Amino acid sequence: MTLAQEFIQEFEQLSDNRKREVIDFIEFIKQKENKSIENAMNEIIADNLDALKELAN
């Protein structure tokens, strides 16, 4: 059984309220991941700002 199949099997056994909690948690994790990527990109830009400005010219 794949991880996705196991997740679906377990998810289907939950009440609607618990399913909503799982979905909310997934959305939280995705936001946290996106924020980490955004922070990493901001750091890369800050570290290389002079080079990026030179390339823009």
Stockholm file with secondary structure:
# STOCKHOLM 1.0

chainA/1-57         MTLAQEFIQEFEQLSDNRKREVIDFIEFIKQKENKSIENAMNEIIADNLDALKELAN
#=GR chainA/1-57 SS CCHHHHHHHHHHTSCHHHHHHHHHHHHHHHHHHHHHHHHHHHHHHHHTHHHHHHHHC
#=GC SS_cons        CCHHHHHHHHHHTSCHHHHHHHHHHHHHHHHHHHHHHHHHHHHHHHHTHHHHHHHHC
//
